[in-house]
């Protein structure tokens, strides 16, 4: 009985380990990436109005009003445009206010009055302007909306 030698088979490439490795890398990158949440998903609301039973005498302060369309008003005067994130005019006025408050021995106080529908980023821009002017005493007041 004559035996035939086995024919040389062509080597095969097993792709199942490659697929496993691809899925492992995909899971790794999904788990390690950071996702930026849209502003609407943060669930933060600006403070509302609170009724005060007695009147309180407040020292001189500057009131910055932030409207829902992005306009910024300081004591009823508009500063910068609604698209400006740096707010250079407001920063300069706040620096001058801080310097005059220190010269007179008073404390520089700022109240941010924001509408209920104001974007949080716009309020953060105003807070950055206060920080650039080195004003640390910043308080918030909710809008009537």
Buried (B, 14 or more C-beta within 10 A) or exposed (E): EEEEEEEEEEEEEEEEEEEEEEEEEEEEEEEEEEEEEEEEEEEEEBEEEEEEEEEEEEEEBBBBBBBBEBBBBBEEEBBBEEEBEEBEBBBBBBBEBBEEBEEEEEEBBBBBBBBBEBBBEBBEBBBBBBEBBEBEEBEEBBBEE
